[in-house]
């Protein structure tokens, strides 16, 4: 996962929200706190998706890792 994918997800989420609001004729109101929460959630998801498999792989010996299907 690249570093730019987290902010890109936030931008796509903001655009999706604004588009949905516009489609229903609503004003697009996005609190600033939620933008920070979106970014934090994106970073947490990216870190979890990267760290969890790495920690599991680090517990294997090289021969076990090569023998896995």
matplotlib code that plots the C-alpha trace (Angstrom):
import matplotlib.pyplot as plt

x = [0.0, 1.4, 1.3, -0.9, -3.7, -4.9, -5.5, -6.9, -9.5, -10.5, -10.8, -13.0, -15.1, -15.6, -16.5, -18.9, -20.6, -20.8, -22.2, -24.8, -25.9, -26.1, -28.1, -30.7, -30.7, -29.1, -26.3, -23.0, -22.2, -19.0, -17.7, -13.9, -13.7, -15.0, -12.3, -9.7, -11.6, -11.7, -8.0, -7.4, -9.6, -7.8, -4.4, -5.5, -6.9, -3.7, -1.4, -3.5, -3.6, 0.2, 1.4, -0.8, 0.5, 4.1, 3.9, 2.5, 5.2, 7.9, 7.0, 7.7, 11.1, 12.4, 11.8, 8.2, 7.5, 8.9, 7.0, 3.6, 1.2]
y = [0.0, 3.3, 6.4, 8.2, 5.6, 6.8, 10.5, 9.3, 7.2, 10.3, 12.4, 9.8, 9.5, 13.3, 13.4, 10.5, 12.2, 15.5, 13.7, 11.8, 15.0, 16.8, 14.0, 14.4, 18.2, 18.4, 20.8, 19.0, 19.5, 17.7, 18.6, 19.2, 16.7, 14.0, 14.6, 13.9, 10.8, 9.5, 10.0, 8.2, 5.3, 5.0, 5.0, 2.5, 0.2, 0.5, -0.2, -3.2, -4.6, -4.3, -5.2, -8.2, -10.4, -9.2, -10.2, -13.6, -14.1, -13.1, -15.9, -18.6, -20.0, -19.6, -23.3, -23.1, -20.0, -21.6, -24.8, -23.1, -23.6]
z = [0.0, -1.0, 1.2, -1.2, -1.0, 2.5, 1.5, -1.8, 0.1, 2.1, -1.0, -2.7, 0.4, 0.5, -3.2, -2.8, 0.1, -1.8, -4.9, -2.9, -1.2, -4.5, -6.1, -3.3, -3.4, 0.0, 1.0, 1.5, 5.1, 6.1, 9.6, 9.8, 12.7, 10.4, 7.8, 10.5, 11.7, 8.1, 7.7, 11.0, 10.0, 6.6, 8.3, 10.9, 8.2, 6.1, 9.1, 10.2, 6.7, 6.4, 9.9, 10.6, 7.7, 8.4, 12.1, 11.1, 8.5, 10.9, 13.2, 10.6, 10.0, 6.4, 5.6, 6.8, 4.8, 1.6, 2.2, 2.6, -0.3]

ax = plt.figure().add_subplot(projection="3d")
ax.plot(x, y, z, "-o")
ax.set_aspect("equal")
plt.show()
